[in-house]
């Protein structure tokens, strides 16, 4: 599979070190995360991978987070919520 980052020796983990980034599968399971999760939250990357994203979201933030995720799935753009 073609990977445009490969030519620059950049991995997903290296992207935007001050922003929490993740890739989820269709069941909200974290498949990839960047190093900011360790730097900001103190979580090891292996600890978070293959876990449901909402295991790490405060109960008061679950509904707004799910609403944002739903909007993104349907094509909306979001930089914060």
DADAWO-V886275 format. One record per residue. N is the residue number from 1. SS is DSSP state (2 for helix, 1 for strand, 0 for the rest). OMEGA is omega as a letter, one per 30 degrees, with the letter a starting at -180 (* if undefined). BURIAL is # if it has 9 or more other C-alpha atoms within 8 Angstrom, else .. Layout:
# DADAWO-V886275
n:N ss:SS omega:OMEGA burial:BURIAL
n:N ss:SS omega:OMEGA burial:BURIAL
This chain:
# DADAWO-V886275
n:1 ss:0 omega:a burial:.
n:2 ss:0 omega:l burial:.
n:3 ss:0 omega:a burial:.
n:4 ss:0 omega:a burial:.
n:5 ss:0 omega:a burial:.
n:6 ss:2 omega:a burial:.
n:7 ss:2 omega:a burial:.
n:8 ss:2 omega:a burial:.
n:9 ss:0 omega:l burial:.
n:10 ss:0 omega:l burial:#
n:11 ss:0 omega:l burial:.
n:12 ss:2 omega:a burial:.
n:13 ss:2 omega:a burial:#
n:14 ss:2 omega:a burial:#
n:15 ss:0 omega:l burial:#
n:16 ss:0 omega:a burial:#
n:17 ss:0 omega:l burial:#
n:18 ss:0 omega:a burial:.
n:19 ss:0 omega:l burial:.
n:20 ss:0 omega:l burial:#
n:21 ss:0 omega:l burial:#
n:22 ss:1 omega:l burial:#
n:23 ss:1 omega:a burial:.
n:24 ss:1 omega:l burial:#
n:25 ss:0 omega:a burial:.
n:26 ss:0 omega:l burial:.
n:27 ss:0 omega:l burial:.
n:28 ss:0 omega:l burial:#
n:29 ss:1 omega:a burial:#
n:30 ss:1 omega:l burial:#
n:31 ss:1 omega:l burial:#
n:32 ss:1 omega:l burial:#
n:33 ss:1 omega:l burial:#
n:34 ss:0 omega:a burial:#
n:35 ss:0 omega:l burial:#
n:36 ss:2 omega:l burial:#
n:37 ss:2 omega:l burial:#
n:38 ss:2 omega:a burial:#
n:39 ss:2 omega:a burial:.
n:40 ss:2 omega:a burial:.
n:41 ss:2 omega:a burial:.
n:42 ss:0 omega:l burial:.
n:43 ss:0 omega:l burial:#
n:44 ss:0 omega:a burial:.
n:45 ss:2 omega:a burial:#
n:46 ss:2 omega:l burial:.
n:47 ss:2 omega:a burial:.
n:48 ss:2 omega:a burial:#
n:49 ss:0 omega:a burial:#
n:50 ss:0 omega:l burial:.
n:51 ss:0 omega:l burial:#
n:52 ss:1 omega:a burial:#
n:53 ss:2 omega:a burial:#
n:54 ss:2 omega:l burial:.
n:55 ss:2 omega:a burial:.
n:56 ss:2 omega:a burial:.
n:57 ss:0 omega:l burial:.
n:58 ss:0 omega:a burial:.
n:59 ss:2 omega:l burial:.
n:60 ss:2 omega:a burial:.
n:61 ss:2 omega:a burial:.
n:62 ss:2 omega:a burial:#
n:63 ss:2 omega:l burial:.
n:64 ss:2 omega:l burial:.
n:65 ss:2 omega:l burial:#
n:66 ss:2 omega:l burial:.
n:67 ss:2 omega:l burial:.
n:68 ss:2 omega:l burial:#
n:69 ss:2 omega:l burial:.
n:70 ss:2 omega:l burial:.
n:71 ss:2 omega:l burial:#
n:72 ss:2 omega:l burial:#
n:73 ss:2 omega:a burial:.
n:74 ss:0 omega:l burial:.
n:75 ss:0 omega:l burial:.
n:76 ss:0 omega:l burial:.
n:77 ss:0 omega:a burial:.
n:78 ss:0 omega:l burial:.
n:79 ss:0 omega:l burial:.
n:80 ss:0 omega:l burial:.
n:81 ss:0 omega:* burial:.
